[in-house]
Amino acid sequence: MAERDNEDFLDDIETAEAEANEAYEAEISEDDLSLEELRAERDALQDKWMRALADAENARKRADRDRREAENYGGSKLARDMLPVYDNLKRAIDSISEDQRSANAALIEGVELTLKVLLDTFQKHGIRLIAPQVGDAFDPNEHEAMFEAPVPNTIKGTIIQVSAEGFLLYDRLLRPAQVGVSSNPA
C-alpha cells in the first residue's frame, strides 16, 4: 500500500511538473529569457524534484517502520488483558496442597497444562516472563517496588518478596514485576 502511495505521489509530481512547464512556456516566450535565467529555473525545478523524491523515500521508510511496529506491538492491549489469566492460573497452582494434589491429580494436571500452553503462546508472540527471585537486585526498568522494609541480613535494593511476575513484549515493558525491596543501609 505504501509503494502505491509513493507511485501516486511521484505521478502527481511529474504531472504537476509537466503542467508547470506548459504554463511557463505559454506565458513566457524563449526570446524573453536569457540562457542564465533558464539554467536557474532548471536548477530550481531539479532541486524541487530531488526534494520531492527524498520526501517520498522518507514517507516509504516511515510507513515501513509503522507497519513493523503495528505487527510487533499491535496486540499489546490483548496481551495486557491476558496477564490476569496467567496470574490466576499461577495462583491456583501455587495454592494446591499435597493432599489436594493427590486427590485431584487429573484436574491439577489440566490447570498446569493450560498455564504451559498460555506461556508457550505468549512466547510465540514475543511476550517474555520477568520472574525475579528473592535476593536479586532491584531493577527499576523491570520491577515495581510495592514496598520497602528493613529486613535483617539483606542489602539495600535487594528483592525480599515477589508479589507478581512481570512481562515484556519484545523490548517493551507490558507490566513490571511487583516486588518488595529491602531498605537496610549498606
N, C-alpha and C positions, 0 to 999 in steps of 0.2 A: 504494500500500500504506500509506503514511504517512497519507493522508487517511482511509482506512478505520479505521486505528488511532485517529485523532483522533475520528472519529464514534463509534466504540465507547466511547472514553473519555468523551465528552460524554453518551452514552446512559447509561453507568454512573453518571455524576454525577447526572443527572436522576432515575434510578431510586433511587439512594441518598437523594437529597433527598426524594423522594416517600415512601419508606419511613420516613425520619426524621420527616417531618411526620405520618404516620399514627400512628407510635408515640408521638409527642409528644402528639397530640390524644387518644389513648386513655388515656394516663396522667394528663394534667392537663386539667382542665376549664377553660373560658374564665373561669368565675367566680373561679377561684383566682388568676389573673394580672391584674395591673393593665395598663393601656394602655402604660405606660412599659416594663414588662418585655417586652411583646410587640414593641414597637419595637426594643428592644435585641436581642432574639432575631432579629428580621427583619434587622437590620443585620449581625449576626454571620453569619447564613446568606448574606446577599448578599456579604459580604466573602469568605467561603469560596468562593462560586460564582465571583466575579471572579478569585480566585487560581487556581482550577482552570482557568478559561478561559485565563489567562496561561500557566500551565504547559503546557496543550495547544498553544498557539501557539508557545511555545519548543520543544516537542518536534517540532512540524512543521518549524520552521526548522532545527533541528539535524539532522533526518532529511534535509531537502533539501540541506544543506551536505555531509553524509556521502555522499549519493548522487553529488553533483557531484565530490567528491574521489575516490570509487571509480571514476567514469568517467575522470577525468583521470590518476590515479596508480595505478589497479589493475593495469596492465600493467608496472609498473616492474621487477618481477623478470624478466619475459621480456625487457624492453629491456636490462637489465644482462647477461643471458645472451647477447644478440645482439652485444654490443660486441666480444668476441673475434673474431667472424666478420668484422666491419669491419676490425679490426686486422690479421688475417691476409690479407685481400684487399688492403689498403693496402700491407702489407709485400711481398706478391708483386709488385704493380705497381711499387713503388719499386726492387725488386731486378733488374728487367729491364734487360739491356744493349741497346745499339743493334743488335748482331749478332743477339741473340735476338728483338728486336722485328721485324726484317725477315724472319727465318726463320719465325716463328710469329705472324704478324700476326693471323690469324683467332682463334687461341686467346687472345691477349692482348686483343684487342678484346672477346671474350666475358667475360673476367675484369673488364675495365673497365666494361662494361655492367652486369654483376652488381653491382659496387660502386655504380654510379649508381642502380640500382633499389633497393638497400638503403638508400642515403641518402634517396632520394625517399620510401620507405616510412617511414623514421624521421621525416622532416619531416611527413608526413601524420598521424602520430600524436603530434606535439608534441615530438619529440626533435630538439634542435639541437646542431650540432657546435661545440665550442670549439676553435678552431685558432689558438693563439698563434704568433707569429713571433719569430725571434731578433731581439733589440733591443727588444721590447715590455717594458713594466713588469710586474713580478710582481704578481699579484692573488691573495691567499690565499683569496678566495671562489670562484675558478675554477681555480686552479693548485695543484699539489702540488710543492713543491721536493724533488727527488730527491737533489740535491747542491748544494753551494756551492763555487765555485772562483774564485780571483783571476785574472781574465783582463785582460790589458793593454788600455787604451783603452776600458774599459767602466765604467759607473756601477753602484754597489752596488744590487742589487734589479732588475737588468736580466736578462731571459731570455737565456741564452747557448746553450741547446740544448733542443730539444723531443724528449722520448722517446716520448710518446704523447699523442694528442689527447683532449680531454675531451668530455663530453656533458651537456646539460641536458634534463630532462623538464619542459616548460613553464617554471616558475620554480624547480624543484628540481634540485639537482646530482645527476646519476646517477654521474658519475665525473669527478674533476678532471683537467685536463691535467697530465701529468707532465713537469716541466721542470727544467733546471739553471739556477742563478741565480748571477750574479756577486757576489763578496764584496769587491770593491775598495772601499776607503774613498772617500767622496765627494771 
